[in-house]
Amino acid sequence: MKTALTIAGSDCSGGAGIQADLKTMLANGVYGMSAITALTAQNTTGVAAIMNVTPEFLGQQLDCIFTDIFPDAVKIGMVSDKDLIRMIAGKLRQYQPNHVVVDPVMVATSGARLIADDAVEVLQQELFPLATVLTPNIPEAEVLWGERIASKEDMEKAAGEIGRKYGCGVLLKGGHSINDANDLLYKDGELTWFAGKRIDNPNTHGTGCTLSSAIASNLAKGCGLAEAVRLAKEYISGALADMLDLGRGSGPMNHGYALK
């Protein structure tokens, strides 16, 4: 069985973070493992508190995983502290996994800021150059690009410039009211659009975590990057279309919709 590792924060309400990642990995046919960067107190209405683990403890988790069940792909989600980012980057350089998907989590679906300002710079310097692909949404890409993104052409410019700057692929997600639900992949100088149908479901808690984990799962199974993205989009569309409705805010999707 192929294996995948998520390095991310815990969502006690189960819709995002490592809980969403592990459900996604199982649903996509790989063995999921997790190294927890932080505990969060959150639910569908927002994030109440974040408690980071120590860098030393995160490093011990990663050593235990890499020296026993080596992951075929790694997904990195919420890391809000610069010392934790440096620890992850050091372990990736040490163990050199084949596929690294970095979801640059900066803002929760609820609007809560999830990363310290000084950590954004370390994220860009230390982690992005080690990535196979970055998966920013429009607000995150605006932070990385430094300009506002308001059109399809802006998305193409931003994805290309971010990808060339860090020497990696970029999947720019267009789900924030720009270009409907179409996503753009930049890889090695080529741009590929992935058409998506907008699903009228207000419950989108954890969509970014889920998509990046599905991409990592498909890379672990041997798919090329474009095919991994295509299959991941199919999966997330199915999970949203199942119309699960839990919680008082922006609820989770049904990660196990295909297991019924």
N, C-alpha and C positions, 0 to 999 in steps of 0.2 A: 504494500500500500504506500502510495506517495505521501509525503509529509509536508506540513506547512506550519510556520511559527508566526504568531502575532505578538508584537511588542507594543503594548498600548495600555490605556487606563481601563479600569473596571467601571461599568455602569450598573449600579445596583438594581435598576429597574429593568435590565435585561434587553433593552432595545438597541443599544449602541455599544461601542467599546469592545472589550474582549469577549463579552457574552455574544454580541452580534457576530463577531469574527469566527468564534468557534462553531456557532450554529451554521454559518455560511460554509465553512470548510467541510463540515459533516455533510451538508446538503449537496456539496459539489464533489464528494467522493474522495476526500483526502483526510489524513489523520491530523487533527489540529492540536497544537501546543501553544502555551501562552507564557510570556514573561511580563509581569504586571509593573507598569511604571508609576501608577498612582491609583488610589481609591477615590472615587467620587461619590458624593451624596447627591443624587439627581433623580428626576423622574421625567415624565412627559411634559411637565410645565417649566422645567429649567434646572440649572445646576446650583445647589445650595452650598457645597463645600468640596474642596479638593485637598487630598493629603498625599504628597509624593512619597515614594519609597526612597531609601538612601541609594546613592550610586553604587556603593559596595554590594548591597543586597541585589540590585538589578544585575550587576556583573556576575554574582554567584548563580542567579537564575539562568543567565545565558550560558555560563560555563557548563552547568548541569545538562542543559538541553543539547548544546553543540557537541559535547564529548560522549553523548550516549545515543540519542536519536537525532541524527543530523538532518535539519530541515531541507527539503528540496526547494522551498521558496520561503521568503520572509516578508511579512507585511508589518510596517511600522505606522502606528497611529498616533494618538495623543501623547506627546512628551512636552511637558510645560516648563522644564528646568534645564538650564544650559549644561550643568554637570551630568545630568542623566543622558543628554544628547551626546556629550563627549564619550561617556562610557559605552553607549551603543555603537558609536562610530568606531571606537577602538576595538570592540569585539568583532564587528563586521570585517575590519581590516585583518584581524587575527585569524578568523575562521573562513572568510571569503566564500560565503554562500553564492550559488549561481544566479539567483533571482532575488532582487530586493524591490519591493513596492513601497513607496513612501507616500502616505496620505498626509499632506502638511496641515494637520488639524490646528486651526487657529481660532475659529468661531463655531460654536455649537449651532445646530438648527434653530434653537430657541433664541440665539443672538448673544449668548454668554461668551465672553472672551476666555479662551482656554490656554493661552500661552503668554508668558512674560515677554516684554519687549526685547530684553537682552538675549532671550533664548532664540528669537527669530533669526538673528544674525548668525549664531552658532549653528542653527539648523541648516542655514544656507551654506555656510563654509565647510562644515564637517560631514553632514549627512547626505545632502543632495548629490555631491559628486560620486557617491557610492551607489546611487539608485539605478535600477534598471528603468523605472518609470516613476514619475511624480503624478499624483492625481488631484490637483487643486480644483476647487470650484471657482466661480467668477470672483467673489470677494477675496479669496486667498490669492488668486492669480493677480489681482490688482495690487495687492501688497507686494508680491514678488516682482512684478513687472514695473511697478511704480507709476502706472497710468490707469485711467479709467477705461473699462471695457464695455462698449455700448453697442457693438455690432459684430457680425460674422467676420468682417475684415479685421477688427480689433482682436478677436479671438485668435485668428491665424497669425497675426504679428506677435501677440503675447506668447503663444505656445512656442513659436519658432525661436524667439529671443531667449525665453527661459530655458528651452532645451539646449540651445547652443552654449549658453552661459555655463551650464552645469554638466554638459556632455552626457545627457540622458534623455530618455523618452519622456514626453509630457502628454497626459490625457487631461485636456481642459474640459471640464463638465459644464455644459450649457444649460443646466436646469434652473438657473436663477433668472427666469423670464427673458433670457436672450436666446434667440434662435431656437425657441421651443425646447425640446428635450434632446437636441442633437449635441453629441460630444465630438471633440476634435482630438485626434492623436497625431502628435509630432514624433517622428522617429527617423534619425539619420538623414535629415533634410527633406523627408517626405511628409506630406499632410494627408491624413485619411479621416473623412467624416463618417460618423456612425449615426444614422438616423434613428431617432427614438420617438415613440408616440407618447404624448403627455397623458398620463393617467390621472383622472380627476379624483385624487385621494389626498386629503390633507394630512394624513398620518405618514410622515416622512422621517421620523426619528431614526437615526442610524443609517441613512442611505449611503453616506460617504464611506463609513466603515465597511458596510456590506459590499459595496462595489469593489473597493480595493482588495478585500479578502477574497472575493470571487476571482478577481484577476490573478492574485497570488496562487490560488488553488489551481487555476488552469495552467499557469506557468509551471507549477510543480508537476503537473501531469504531462508536460512536454509540448504544450501548445506554443506557437509563436506569439509575439506580443499582440498583433492585430487580432488574431483568432481568440486569444485569451480575453481581450476587451469585448469582442462581439458576443462571446458566450456569457460573459459576466453581465452584459446589458440585458441579454435575454432572461437571465436568472432574476435580476432585480426587477424587471418589468413584471414577471410572474408573481414575485413576492408582493409587489405593490397592488397588482390587479386582484389579488385574493381578498382585498378590502377588509383586513383585520381592523377592528376598532376597539382599542383598549386605552384607558387613561383619560384624563381631563384635558390634556394638551395635545401636542403633535405626537401621536402614538406610534408604536413600532409596526413594522410590516411582518408578514408571516414567513419567516425564513424556511420553514419546513413545509411550504405549500405543496411541494411535489411528493411529499412522503405520505400523503393521505391515502 
